[in-house]
Amino acid sequence: MATNLVFGRPVQVIVKPELAQASAQVYANGSQISGSNGVFRVDVGFNKEITLTVKADGFDTETIKIRYKDKQDTYEVMLKPNRKKANVSTNVPEATIYIDGAEMGKGSATFNIYKTSNRKIKIVADGYETYTGTISFSEGLDYVINKECTLYPNRKDIYISVAQVGAKVYANGKLAGVVAKETPVKVTIYKETPANIRITCEGYMDVSANVNFNDVDVNYDLGSMPEDEAYNLTDHKSSDIANTIIPIKVRPEMDRDAALRSMLYYITNNFRNLDVNNCEAGWIRTKWNIDKFQSMQVRTRIELKQAPSDGDGLLKFDLLIESQTASPDAEPIDQNFRDYNFLLKKYTKVAEDIRKSVEMIDTQNKSKVNE
């Protein structure tokens, strides 16, 4: 035995990498040996073999054999990490970062990621598309993973201006604002939905356009709106009756045939051609009258239908005067026209004449057209 001790020799064990040295622990045949800064010393007896177990926080455990006969004085043990530090950041500082569903930070987050599983990333910010992805232990060769996640906007603001102060700007049918002097109207548009922009102003033709999210421009100065040539030929109060159902109640002493004949008389005074004339059904509809101007055209027609009684025993009809406009070269198909909520002056008395011919109108029962 004494001879074996005399011929035994010390062996130095160095733990790598440096990140593992502070927490490294070494066991020789199950018994812990001392050391510092990742350097340990163990004595190997003559012709003996020692099993070393090396551990460190955040690293896989490694086992090596040290044998007297190998004549090796120094051993390096390279530990492999089983977790890494992960840094996730984004280009939007106010974005909220979630890791596996738990909120981890705003704009950036730091956490551990383990060898055994990936971690799910979700980043949310108002006005941006939500980012979803994963981060895995295998990303990068270092012990720290840095992952930059880019968020892309899903909406942006555009600015609409025209020369006409007071013009109303609509986006997809909703009022977005009114043009003030040297102040455009801001409209928010979204990535998934093109914006239909329509601008209206009394005395001018509507201006409309579709604006796509991917368009580079954000400022749209449309200059002066085209003048509405029909404006001075319309009765501006007629917005109460254009494209609006007007109820008519026939006075008690007048029968259905007489009422239809009387109303048809005033209709055909203004509209020579009929599209529907079904007296049995109580349905009359004229063909369109077209009035053309240099920058627009207006079409107008009348429809009269018998309606259910209100329970008062009086015969009832619904009168509709339709007014629509389109560009001067538009073909006479419906998709080219849109409602024009004024009547040309030559048609504004038609409703009044029709009602007076069949209905008892007095101071207690004023029609819209007389207001």
Residue, then its C-alpha position, 0 to 999 in steps of 0.5 A: m500500500a505504501t508503495n502505491l501512495v508513493f507512486g501516486r500522482p496529482v492531476q489537475v482538472i479544469v472545467k470549461p467554459e468560463l460560464a460554468q466555472a463559478s458553479a462547477q462541482v466535481y465528484a471523484n468516485g462519488s465524493q466531492i473534491s475542492g477547487s476554485n474558479g473551475v480548477f480542481r486537483v485530484d490524486v490518482g493512486f498507482n495503477k488506479e482509476i478514478t471516475l470524475t463527475v462534473k456538474a454546473d448550474g445550467f449545464d449537462t453533467e459530464t463524466i470522465k475517467i482518469r487513469y494513472k497509466d494515461k500519464q496525463d497531468t491536466y484534463e479539460v472538461m467542456l460542459k454543454p449548456n442545457r439552458k440559454k439566456a434569450n433576449v427578444s426585442t421588437n422595433v415597437p417600444e410599446a409592444t407587449i411581449y408574451i412568452d408562452g402566454a405570460e407577459m414578459g415585457k414592453g419592447s424587449a424581454t429576457f428569459n431562460i430557454y431550455k434544451t428540452s423545449n421551444r418557447k412561443i412568442k407573441i407580440v402585440a401592439d396597437g396599430y400593428e399586425t400581431y407577431t407570432g413565432t417560436i424561439s428554440f434552444s438551438e438558435g445561435l451558437d453562443y450561450v445567449i440568443n438575441k432575437e429581433c422581431t419586426l412588427y408591421p403596421n396594419r393601419k395608417d393615416i392619410y390626409i385629404s384636402v380640397a379647395q372647397v372649405g366645408a366639403k365633407v369627407y367620407a371613408n367607406g360611407k362614414l363621415a371622417g371630417v370636414v375640410a377647414k381652411e388649409t387643414p386636411v381631413k385625417v382618415t385612418i385606413y386599414k391594411e385588410t380593407p381598401a378605403n373608398i373616399r368620397i367628398t361632397c360639397e353643396g354646389y359641386m360634384d362628388v369626388s371619389a377614389n379608392v385608397n389602398f393601404n400599400d399606396v406610398d402617398v399619404n397626402y392627397d390634395l385633390g384641388s378644386m372639386p368640379e362644379d355641379e352644373a345641375y345645382n342651380l337647376t335644382d330645388h335645394k329643398s327637394s332633398d326632403i322628397a328625392n329618393t324618399i317614399i311619400p305616402i298618399k291617402v286618397r280622400p274617401e269619396m274617390d274610388r281606386d280607378a279614379a285615383l289612379r287615372s288622376m295621378l297617372y295624368y300628372i305623372t305622364n305630363n312630365f314622364r311620357n314613357l311608362d315602364v310599368n302600367n299595371c292598374e290591377a296591381g296598382w303599380i305605375r313606373t315611368k322610364w328614366n328621363i335623362d337630363k345631360f350637362q357638360s360635366m354630369q347627367v341626371r336621370t329621374r323617374i317616378e314609381l307609384k304603388q298601392a300600399p296596405s291601408d293604415g286601418d283608417g279605411l282610406l286607400k293608400f299609395d306610396l310615391l317615389i321620385e328617384s333622382q340619380t347622377a353619373s358622369p356625362d359619358a356613363e352608359p345607362i346602366d345602374q352601376n354607373f349611377r348613384d343617388y342624387n338627393f335633389l330634384l331638378k326644379k322642373y320635377t319638384k311640383v310633380a309630387e305636390d300635383i299628384r297629391k293635390s289631385v287625390e288627397m284632402i290637403d289642408t292646414q292640418n295635413k301639410s305634405k312634405v313638398n309644401e313645407 
